Amino acid sequence: MIPIGPMSRPQRKIFLLVLLIGLVSCSPPPTATIPPSPQPIKVAISPILEPARKALHSCAVSLPGMSLILEVIPQTSQNFNRSDLILWWGDKPEEVDFAYQIAEEKLVVIANPDNQDTGLSASELQTTFSGKVENWSEINTFEEAVTVWIYPEESYSSEIFKSAVLGEHGYSRLANIAPSPGPMLEEISADPGAIGFVPGAWLSAEVSQVDIEPDIQLALNKPVLALTKSEPLAGVKELLACLQTGAGKEELANEYSPISK
């Protein structure tokens, strides 16, 4: 009740306090602004494309509204049940309708740096990997037993190399198997007589690149593709744009060859 008539000083203080409390209690509570959650996008890459991590990281940084969930999966096990986008090395799978090229990658033949004379003709390359050459001295001046390194038979890299280099011939029965390019580099750098092959983005000073004939090298060049199950939606479309024209493209150029015109 509001008193009628003149109020004493203590009454005025009490009245103002009650009025202030009433105004505060009638004010609507402040509304908190909740920032939107980043859109999660699941991306699968194979071990052979590990260097593309840098490009994906650059895109994640440049697209703050996106959260990339990256999973390294062998290419033969990749599927769209667990991934929104697949980074793929090689020709487009027939069952996939939506493929976007972002770079090119090649397989390069490598040997131990101690083997200085490693330029190989098509026939020498074939006989070496098929096991018909047992010592390097049979084809050059290096006196060392040949050790062949390849990837598992189901590996796409092994299929491409066999098709381009060996034709109807198979790999040496004594060939050693590396699970991925990293172990391949380690083994060849440790064995003077070793020979194998890795993706170009994996080349390091620990091994030497073997000169081979241009037409064979051309057959070992394949596109790097971004695959989607259907027409890409907004988030995936932004990621593709980043890999083709944005910060991702700049990072890919440090590891891979540009797209051929």
N, C-alpha and C positions, 0 to 999 in steps of 0.2 A: 504494500500500500504506500502511495506517495503522500507524505504529510502535507496538511493544509496549513497555510500561514507561515510566518517567519520561522526559519530553522536556526538553531544554534550552530556554532562552528563544528562541534563534534557530530551533530546530526548531518551537516552538509558533507562531511568526510565519509560518513557511513553511506549516505545516499549515492555519492559519486562512485564509491567502491562497488556497491550493488549494481549500479548502472553499467559499469565497466565489465563486470563479470557477465551480465546479461548479454552485452554486445559480443563478447568473446564466444559465449556458448551458442549464439545464433549464427556465427560465421561458419561457412562451409569448410570442411577439412581440406587442407592442401592436397592436390592431386599429384602423385608421383609419376614422372615420365619414364616409362620402361623402354630402354633401347631395343630395337628389333634384334632377334637372335640371328647370328650368321647362318646363311643357307649352307647345309652340309652337302658336299659333292664327293662321292666315292670314286676314286681314280685307281685303276690297276695298271701297273707297269711290269714288264718282265725283267729278270736280272740283266739281260743284255742292254736294256735301256736305262740302267741306273744313273748314268750321267744326266739324264733329262730331269732328275730331281731338282736341279738348280733352277731350271726354267719354271717348273711348277711352284717352287718356293717364291720366285719373283712374282708370279701371277697372284699367289696368295697374299703377298704383301701389298700389291697394287690394287687388289680388290678386297677391301676390308669387310664388305658385306657377305663374304664367302668363306666357308670353312672347308678346307680340303682334307679328305681322309685318304691317305695314300697307302696302298697295299702292294707289295712286291709278290707277284704270282708268276710261275712259269707260263710261257705263252700258250702251251698246250692245255692249260687248266683254266684259262681266263674265260669268263662268261658274264652276261649282263644280269644274272640273278643277284650278283653281289656288287656290281659296279655300274656307275652312271656313265663313265667314260673309260675307254681302254686305249692305252698307248701301245701301238703295234708296230713291229718292224717286219716289213715284207709286203708282198702283194695283198690286195684287199681280199679277205675271205669271201667266197661266193655267197654265203648266207647273210652277209651284212650289207645293208642298203646305204647306210650313211657313213661315209669315210671322208676325212679331211686331212690332206697332207700338210705336215708342219716342217719337214726337213728330209734329208736323205742320209743314209748311213751305208757303209761298205764294210765288208770283211777284208782284212789285210793279213797276208801271210807273214809270220814272224819267226825269227830264229835267235839263237844266243849271240850276243855281240862278239864273242870270240871267233865266230864263223864269219870271216870278212868277205868271202866270195859266195854270196847267196843269191845272185840273180839266176832265176830258173826259167827254162823254156817250158812250154806246155807239156811236152813229153816227160821232162825231168820232174816237173811238179807232180804229174800223175804217178810216175814210178816210185817217187819218194813216199807219197802218202799211201800208196797201195802196198808198200812193204818190199818192193823189188830192189830197192837200193838199201843196202845194209850199212855202208860206210860212205861218208861224204867224199872220200878220195875217189870214188867211182864216177863222180860228176864234177868235182872241182879239186882244189889243192889242199883241202882241209882234212887232216887225218883224225877222224873221230867217228865212232859208231852213231848211226842215225837213231834218234828217239822221236817217234811220231806221237803227237798229242791231238786229240779231237774232243768233241763234246758228246754227250749221250746220244744214242741213235735217234731217239724221238725229238731231239732238239731241232728247231727250225734252222739254226745256223749250220748244223751238220748236213741237213737236207740240201740247203742252198749250195754249200761248198761241194758236196758230192756231185750234184747235178752239173755245176759249172766246171769242175776240175776232173773228176774221175769218170764221168759218163757211166758206162756199163760196169766199170771196175769198182770193187769195194775197197773200203779202208783196210789197212794192214791188220792182220789178226793179232799182231803184237802191239797195236796202238794203245796208248794210255788214255784214260778218260778223265777230263777235268769237268767238274759240275757247272762251272761258270767262268767268265773271262778273268776274274781276279786270280783264282788258283792257276789258270792257264799261264798267266804272266809270271807267277811265282816259280812254277816248274821250269819254264823255258829259260828264265834268267839264271836258274841254278844249274842247268845242264848244258855244257858246251855243244853237245850234238843234237839238241832238241829243235823241233820245228812244230809249228801249230798255226792257229789263226785266231784273231780277235776282231771285234768291231773297232773301227777307226777311232772312235772317241775314247777307247781304252788304251791306246798306244802310250808307251812311256819310254824313258831313256834306259830302262832296264833290259830292253830287247831291241832287236834290229828289224826293220821292215824289209821283207824280201821283194826284190823287183820281179814282177811277173808280166806276162804279155797283156797289152791293153784290152784286148777283146775278152780275156778271162776276167780281168779286173772289172770290166763293165758289167759282166754277168753277176759279179758279186756285190754290185750296188743295188740297194733296194730302198723304197720310200719308208719314212717314219710317218705313221698314220694315227690320227685320233678317231676312234670308232665310237659310234653311239647306236643304241638300239632303234631309236626313232628320231624324228625331227627334234633337234635339241631345243630345250626350253630355255628361259631367260638366263639362269645361272650358268648352265653348261655352255650356252652360246657366248656369254661373256668370257668364260675361260678359253674357249676356242679362239675368240678374237685376240685375246692376250697372247696365245701361243703363235698365232699367225701374223699379227701386226704390232703387238705391244711389247711389254717388258719381257715376256716369255720368249718372243722371237729373238730379241737381242741376246738372251742367254743361250738359246739353242745354237745361234751362230758361232758361239765360242767352242762348241763341242761337235757340231755336225756340219755337213755340207748344205748349202742352200738348195732350194728346190730348183731342179732343172727346168728351163723354159722350153 
